[in-house]
Amino acid sequence: MRLHRFTFNPFQENTYVLSDDTGACVIIDPGCHTLAEQHVLTQYIADNKLEPVRLLNTHCHIDHVLGNAFVGRTYALNPEIHHLESAILSSAPQVGVAFGIQVEPSPEVVAFLTPGHSLSFGETTLEILFAPGHSPGSVCFYHAGSELLIGGDVIFKQSIGRTDLPGGDFDTLMASIRDGLFKLPDATVVHPGHGDHTTIGYEKKHNPFVGLNEPHA
C-alpha cells in the first residue's frame, strides 16, 4: 500500500490518498479548497493512474470536508462517515461563514462507518477504529500489514486534538487514546490530520497530554 499526503487550506489540514498495486485508491479527508489545491490532488491521481473508489472522512469539521463536494463531483463519490458526524457535516457551510470561508455543501453520505468492522479497496483492507473525544464520531483507519494509522485529529506529535468544539470531551479523548490507540503496536506510524507523522511508541513516551505515568481520568 502507498500513502501520499497533501497539506491544504488555511487550517493546514492533511489530506491522504491511499492506493495499492491494483490502482484503486481512497481519498481521506479532502481539504482541497482552492482551484490550485484541487489541481494538485487530481494531477497526482492522474499521474499515478489511480482510480478513486471511496471518499472517507475521519470526522467532519470544516477543514477536513472542504473538498468533499469537489471530490464527489469529480470522481462520482459520496462520503462515508460515522453516523455521529452527520450533524457536523450538515452544518459545515454555516460554520464556514464564521471563519469567512465558503464551504460547498457535501454530497449525501453513501454509508456509515461501523467501528470494529473493516473496509476494502483494491486488495487492501483497513480496520475502522472508533476514537471520539475531539468530535463525537471520530474514527481512525488502521492498516495492520504496514502498521499505519490515519488518525484524524485524535493525536498529534506530542499533542492531542482540541476538545473545546461542540461534541468534544477531554476524558473521552483520553480514553480513546490510552485504551484504544495505545493498544496498537508501538511501531505503528500515525499520520495525523495536521502536522508531521509520529509513532504510537513515541507518543507513549513523549506526549505530555497522555503520559502513561499519569492516572487515568
N, C-alpha and C positions, 0 to 999 in steps of 0.2 A: 504494500500500500504506500502511496505517496501523499504527502501533505504540502500544501502551499499556503502561505499566509499573506494577506493583504492588510494594510492599515489604512482605514478610510474615515472620512467625515470629521467634523470639528471635535468630536469626542475621542478621536484616535482609537477607534474600535478595530479589533482584529476579526477579519472575515477569513474563513478557511474553505479551501477546496480539497476534498479527499478523493483520490482516484486509485484505481488498480490496473492491472495489465489488460483487463477487458476494454478499457477506455471509458467505462462508466464512472461517473463521479457524483458526489453530493456537494451542495453548496450550503455552508453552515453560517448563519447569522450574517446575511449580506448587508453590509453597512454602506455600500456604494451610494453616493448621494449626487455627485456632480456628473456631468457628461464625461469628463475626463476619467473619473473613477470607474464609471460604468464601462468605458472603453478598455481600461486596464484589465478588468475582470473578463470581459468577453474575448479580448485578444489572447489572454493566457489560455482560455478554454479552446479557442480555435487553433492556436499554435500547437497545442498538445493533442489535438484531435480527440477531445473529450466529449462525452455525451452526458450532460446533466440529467439525472433521473430522479433526484429528490431535493427538496428545499427544506432544511431543518433549522429550527430556532431553539437555542438553549433556553432562552427566555425572551420576553417581548418588549423590553424597554426600547425607546425610540432609536438609540444608537445601533441596536442590533437588528432593526427591521426596516431601516431607511431604504434598503434595496429590495425589499420583498416584492413590491409591485413591479419593479424593473425586471427582476429575475423571473417572476411569474409570467410577465408578458413576453419576455424574450425566449424563454425555454418551455413555455406552457406547463409551468409547475405551480402547485399550490402548497402553502406551508404546512408543516407538521409541527405541532406544539403540544405541551402538556395542557390539559383542559383548564387548569387553574390560571393559565396565562391569557385566556380568551378576552377578559375584560381589559387587560392591559394592552393587548394588541388592538382592540377596537378603539381605545382612547388615544392611540398614538398621534393621530392628526391634531387633536386638541392639545395634547402635551407639547407637540411641536410649536404651536403658537406661542406658548410661554417662553420658549427658547429662541423665537424668531426664525424657526426652521420650518419650511413647508414639507409636510410628510404626506406622501400619497397613500391613500388607504391600501392596506394589504389585501391581496386576494383572499377569498374564503379559505378557511382551513379545510384541508382534504382529509386529515386523520389526526387523531390524538395519540401522543406518545405514551406508552404504558411502561412505567418503571418496572424493572425486573424482567422485561422482555427484551428482545433484540430486534434490530432492523438490518436489512441487507441491501447491498448494491453490488452489481457485478459478482465477483467471487468473495466479497468482503462482508463480514458481519460485525456490527457494533452493538455493544450492550448499552442499554438505557439505564442510567443511574439517577435516582431522584435526589436532589440536593437543594431543598428550599432554604430560605433564610434571607438571601438577597432579594429574591422575589418569590411569590408563593408557589410557583410551578417550575422553578429552575431545574433543568436536567443537564447531565453531562453524558458524553458519548465515549465509551471505552473500547479500545481495540486490544484484546488480550495478546494477540500474536506479536504485536510490536510494542506492547506496554506503552500505549499512547492514550492520553485523555484530552478530549476537548472539554475544557472546564467552564466555559462561560465566565460569569463574574463571581463565581463562588470563592475562588482562592487565586491569589497572585503571588509573585515572588516577594516573600516577606511581607505580605499584606493580605487583606480579605476584601470581599465585596461590601459595599456600604449597606447599612440596614435601616437607614432613615427615610427610605422611599416607601410609598404605600405598599403594604403587604410584606415589608421587610421585618425581620425579627432576629436579634443578635443570638439569643440562646438557640434558636432553630438552626441558624447558620453554623454555630459551633458544633452542634450535634451532627449536622450534615458532613462537616469536615472530619471531626475526630472519630465519629462512629461509622462514617461512610467512606469518604475518600482515603482516609489514612489506613483503611484495611487493604488497599491496593499495594502491590509490590513497591518497595522503596525506589526501584529503578524506573518506575512509571514517569514518563515525561508529560508534564501538564502544559497544555497550550491554552492560555487564558484569553479572556475577551479583551484584555488591554495589556500592553507591555510584553516583556520577554518571557520565554518559556522557563520552566523550573522543573523540579522533580519532587515526588512525594517525600522521599527521604530527606531532601534538603529542607523542605518546609517543616518536617517533624522536628528538625534540629534548630532551625533558624527563624521560623516565623514567630514574631513576638506576640501575635494575637492568639495563637493556638498552641503555644508551647505545651508539650506533653507533661511537663512537670507541674503545670498549673492544675488545680482541682477543676473537675467538670462543674459547669453551672447547674 
